[in-house]
Amino acid sequence: MTISFSTVLTIVLFGASLAFANPATLPKHPGYPMGKAVDPVTGQSLANDPGHRNAVGDKALSEAAAADTAHVTQNLSINQNDKRILEKPGAGLLPRVEGPNIVIAPQVKEATTMPPPPK
């Protein structure tokens, strides 16, 4: 198996670009609330970016809440038959309506019997 020189050069240049990236060019973000937590043994800071505010501040919460309001609001069409409903008694029961009462007859009035098989 041979690896071309251009493949090796691409891998080396990509690795070097990651190694020499300038952190100052990265976008600023609120960070994570680690405060001034330090390691008790070494005294080194435990946060990657100590002193920054939490990403779930009041501004972040209000922007997140307002971001999708148009998508989550209900826009139901008005059903003309729903205007007749006076009372909804619950599951399995027909609602009480204004106007003619609708009666639903059972689908099966009598069952068919089969004679037992001969012995």
C-alpha positions as CSV (number, residue, x, y, z in Angstrom):
1,M,0.0,0.0,0.0
2,T,1.5,3.3,-1.1
3,I,0.4,6.7,0.2
4,S,1.0,9.6,-2.2
5,F,3.1,12.6,-1.2
6,S,0.1,14.9,-1.7
7,T,-2.0,12.9,0.8
8,V,0.8,13.0,3.4
9,L,1.3,16.7,2.8
10,T,-2.5,17.4,3.2
11,I,-2.6,15.5,6.5
12,V,0.4,17.4,7.9
13,L,-0.9,20.8,6.8
14,F,-4.3,20.1,8.3
15,G,-2.7,19.0,11.6
16,A,-0.5,22.1,11.6
17,S,-3.5,24.4,11.0
18,L,-5.2,22.9,14.0
19,A,-2.1,23.1,16.2
20,F,-1.4,26.7,15.4
21,A,-5.0,28.0,15.4
22,N,-5.3,31.4,17.0
23,P,-7.8,31.3,19.9
24,A,-8.4,35.0,19.6
25,T,-10.1,34.5,16.2
26,L,-12.7,32.1,17.8
27,P,-16.1,33.6,18.4
28,K,-16.9,34.8,21.9
29,H,-19.5,32.9,23.9
30,P,-21.0,33.3,27.4
31,G,-19.1,30.2,28.6
32,Y,-19.9,27.8,31.4
33,P,-20.3,28.8,35.1
34,M,-17.2,27.4,36.7
35,G,-16.4,30.6,38.6
36,K,-13.2,30.4,40.5
37,A,-13.1,26.7,41.1
38,V,-9.5,25.5,41.5
39,D,-7.9,22.1,41.9
40,P,-7.1,21.6,45.6
41,V,-3.9,19.8,44.8
42,T,-2.3,21.8,42.1
43,G,-4.2,25.1,42.6
44,Q,-4.9,25.2,38.8
45,S,-8.2,26.6,37.5
46,L,-10.8,23.9,36.7
47,A,-12.6,26.0,34.1
48,N,-11.6,26.4,30.5
49,D,-12.8,30.0,30.6
50,P,-13.1,31.1,34.3
51,G,-15.1,34.1,35.1
52,H,-17.5,33.9,32.2
53,R,-21.3,34.0,32.6
54,N,-23.5,30.9,32.1
55,A,-24.9,30.4,28.6
56,V,-28.4,30.2,30.0
57,G,-28.7,33.8,31.2
58,D,-31.9,35.8,31.0
59,K,-31.1,37.1,27.5
60,A,-30.4,33.6,26.2
61,L,-33.7,32.3,27.7
62,S,-35.8,35.1,26.2
63,E,-34.2,34.7,22.8
64,A,-34.8,30.9,22.9
65,A,-38.4,31.4,23.9
66,A,-39.1,33.9,21.1
67,A,-37.2,32.0,18.4
68,D,-40.0,29.6,17.5
69,T,-43.3,31.1,18.6
70,A,-44.7,31.1,15.1
71,H,-44.0,27.4,14.7
72,V,-45.5,26.3,18.0
73,T,-48.8,28.3,18.0
74,Q,-51.9,26.5,17.0
75,N,-53.9,27.8,14.1
76,L,-57.0,25.6,14.0
77,S,-59.7,26.0,11.5
78,I,-63.2,26.6,12.9
79,N,-65.5,23.6,12.6
80,Q,-69.0,24.8,12.1
81,N,-70.4,21.7,13.8
82,D,-68.5,22.5,17.1
83,K,-70.6,25.6,17.6
84,R,-73.7,23.4,18.4
85,I,-71.9,21.6,21.3
86,L,-73.4,22.6,24.7
87,E,-71.6,20.0,26.9
88,K,-69.0,17.3,26.5
89,P,-69.7,14.6,29.0
90,G,-66.5,12.6,28.4
91,A,-65.0,9.6,26.6
92,G,-67.4,7.2,24.9
93,L,-70.4,9.5,25.3
94,L,-71.9,11.8,22.7
95,P,-71.9,15.5,23.5
96,R,-75.1,17.3,24.3
97,V,-75.8,19.6,21.3
98,E,-78.2,22.4,20.3
99,G,-80.6,21.3,17.7
100,P,-81.5,17.7,16.6
101,N,-80.1,14.9,18.7
102,I,-78.1,12.3,16.8
103,V,-78.8,8.7,17.9
104,I,-76.3,6.1,16.9
105,A,-77.8,2.6,16.8
106,P,-75.7,-0.4,17.7
107,Q,-74.1,-2.0,14.6
108,V,-75.1,-5.5,15.5
109,K,-78.7,-6.2,16.6
110,E,-78.5,-9.9,17.1
111,A,-75.7,-12.5,16.8
112,T,-75.8,-15.5,14.6
113,T,-75.6,-18.8,16.3
114,M,-73.8,-21.8,14.8
115,P,-75.0,-25.4,15.4
116,P,-72.4,-27.5,17.3
117,P,-70.3,-29.8,15.1
118,P,-71.5,-33.4,15.0
119,K,-69.7,-35.9,17.2
